[in-house]
Amino acid sequence: MKITFFILMVVAVSAAFIGATYILHRVFKGSNVKYTPSIILLIMALYNLFLIISSKNEYNVIAYIFVFIMFLLGSLSGIVTGILLNKKDSKMTK
């Protein structure tokens, strides 16, 4: 039951950042603004990685690992979406 909740959370975060990337791509055409939410989330994931390394409490480490995975996958999904949107636009302009 708990792992399905975690998978749903990862899917929800990924879907949110895919949507944010798509909306920013539509609003700011030809700009790299669409990568901003994913880069911010990647920084937050790296901060959680720092917390994993520096934490002394093993229960906190488990929570930080879950948040790190969730943020990292959400960030990567947004970045991949931005790259795919760039490729789609470059094919349409040729």
C-alpha positions as CSV (number, residue, x, y, z in Angstrom):
1,M,0.0,0.0,0.0
2,K,2.8,2.5,0.9
3,I,4.8,1.8,-2.3
4,T,1.8,2.5,-4.5
5,F,1.3,5.8,-2.7
6,F,5.0,6.6,-3.4
7,I,4.6,5.7,-7.0
8,L,1.5,7.9,-7.3
9,M,3.4,10.8,-5.7
10,V,6.3,10.4,-8.2
11,V,3.8,10.3,-11.1
12,A,2.0,13.3,-9.8
13,V,5.2,15.4,-9.4
14,S,6.4,14.3,-12.8
15,A,3.0,15.2,-14.4
16,A,3.1,18.6,-12.7
17,F,6.5,19.4,-14.0
18,I,5.7,18.1,-17.5
19,G,2.7,20.3,-17.5
20,A,4.6,23.3,-16.2
21,T,7.3,22.8,-18.8
22,Y,4.7,22.6,-21.6
23,I,2.9,25.7,-20.4
24,L,6.1,27.7,-20.1
25,H,7.1,26.4,-23.6
26,R,3.9,27.7,-25.0
27,V,4.1,31.1,-23.3
28,F,7.8,31.8,-23.8
29,K,8.4,30.5,-27.3
30,G,12.1,30.2,-28.3
31,S,13.2,30.7,-24.7
32,N,14.9,28.4,-22.2
33,V,12.5,29.6,-19.4
34,K,10.8,26.2,-19.6
35,Y,13.7,24.6,-17.8
36,T,13.5,26.8,-14.8
37,P,11.1,24.7,-12.6
38,S,13.0,21.6,-13.4
39,I,16.3,23.2,-12.5
40,I,14.9,24.5,-9.2
41,L,13.6,21.0,-8.4
42,L,17.0,19.6,-9.3
43,I,18.6,22.0,-6.8
44,M,16.1,20.8,-4.2
45,A,17.0,17.2,-5.0
46,L,20.7,17.9,-4.5
47,Y,19.9,19.6,-1.2
48,N,18.1,16.5,-0.1
49,L,21.1,14.4,-1.2
50,F,23.2,16.7,1.1
51,L,20.8,16.0,3.9
52,I,21.0,12.3,3.3
53,I,24.8,12.4,3.6
54,S,24.9,14.7,6.7
55,S,22.0,13.3,8.6
56,K,22.6,11.2,11.8
57,N,19.1,10.0,12.3
58,E,18.3,6.9,10.1
59,Y,14.6,7.6,10.0
60,N,15.2,11.0,8.5
61,V,17.5,9.5,6.0
62,I,14.7,7.2,4.7
63,A,12.4,10.2,4.3
64,Y,15.1,12.2,2.6
65,I,15.8,9.3,0.2
66,F,12.1,9.2,-0.8
67,V,12.0,13.0,-1.4
68,F,15.3,12.9,-3.3
69,I,14.0,10.2,-5.6
70,M,10.7,12.0,-6.1
71,F,12.4,15.4,-6.8
72,L,15.0,13.8,-9.1
73,L,12.5,12.0,-11.2
74,G,10.3,15.0,-11.4
75,S,13.2,17.2,-12.5
76,L,14.4,14.7,-15.1
77,S,10.9,14.4,-16.6
78,G,10.6,18.1,-17.0
79,I,14.0,18.4,-18.6
80,V,13.3,15.5,-21.0
81,T,10.0,17.2,-21.9
82,G,11.8,20.4,-22.6
83,I,14.3,18.7,-24.9
84,L,11.5,16.8,-26.7
85,L,9.6,20.1,-27.2
86,N,12.8,21.7,-28.6
87,K,13.2,18.8,-31.1
88,K,9.6,19.0,-32.1
89,D,9.9,22.7,-32.8
90,S,13.1,22.4,-34.7
91,K,11.5,19.7,-37.0
92,M,8.5,22.0,-37.6
93,T,10.6,25.0,-38.6
94,K,12.7,23.0,-41.2
